[in-house]
């Protein structure tokens, strides 16, 4: 798991709107290693989805614009690829599972044809081989009677089945990376658990690196090897999953974990984070979390904190040392 398959450095994404410029992503850096399961967490509007969609230029441009940064994938920079280069990578070497399969799947084309199109585009398979592969994929993701289901339109399938179709499309060409953008949000708890188990099992079997975007820290605890915590368009903490949950080092991470119900702390009140998320129409100055942080001091409002390694495999962007109870 030491080989780095994706190296993102200094990513900035903006959206030009009638109300002004939305500073959606403000200098995101991270690495993804081969076979790793990376969780990306944070509240709505923290920049999780826009960060990952920017890598494959899936944001609408305009109004979206990637203003700075690099994303090294093999011998290429994803952010510099032309339309043909992106077509070769999307669905082929990098699979994407979108949040809402009903709007991501074409409603007037059978799901079988949608899966075979991806296979034909990225491989040398014949139509017969692609159809056979599509049937295998539906079986692999747990859809019963896959041969018959290939003929179904999206509206003829349940939400859980549609999400399984999206997973089948994402893994169709054995990609090196799968990016899953909150793929279980609209599903009931039982189906969520089945989808999560399915992705984890497939990841173990195929050795694919997975980026799992979510606001649910409880899901990440049982899935991820490593976690990125995002706030205000930046990564504020990065750590191995066991380290993050046992010893969070950013006040925002600590607040998120304190808001989770826990079986080992029955009778304790859940804690909420006071204040509101940052207004992304304002260019960030200092630490975006400072207005909501009980540890903030003057420096937090004027100077952007840089990543500091506080333990093996754990980095935090914060001017305050939570362990020592004093500024760094």
C-alpha angles and dihedrals in degrees: 000000000000097000112098110224097175127028116183118189130182098343114184123180126181135184119209109214137166089258093051140274117327109214095209101162120025113187108322118188126181144136129223119203129209112277093004125141105217120189119206113196138176140114123287112293095025092119101254099129096035090053093055096039089051090060091064095031091244092143116098109262109225116052086028121065132180101217102178146358144068133250110197113202112171107311095338140078107229091206092059098049120118123226094275092048091051092050090054092051101039111083091357110064096003121039123200126204109197126213098242115038092186091066095035097054119070105251095209099049124074112250091239092061091047091055094044091050090061092047093048091048096052104030140044092245121137119235091260092050091047091052091049090049091050090053090050090050094052089050090048093055092049104259111148121229092014095180091061094040091059087072094053124106117226093256089058091063133072122249092258092050092048089052090050089052088054090052090049090053091047094054097035095105097035095251124203091228134029119196113199114193107202090307096177101045098108096039130094119254096260093051090043090058092049093050092047092049089048094053093045092050093048091048091053092048098044099034091227121158111241131203109197115194115200146138090217111097091183091063092048092053092067097037116036133079091196135011135214115200113205130197130166094358094307138095106247099176137017124185147137108279095247092049094047094053096043099042116013111188104193120074090227093053089047090051093049092051092046089056092060120097110239130196092215092056104050114166093028118122117243113245123226126203110245121230134025134291114267122277101250091200087075118077105246117253120184118338113347090212095054096097090058099036122104090203097052120127134175096286092056091063096051109029126058108230116237125217114276123189105232099170139359105297094002127104129172135188102215136117091214125075106219093191094054095033093229140092115280 
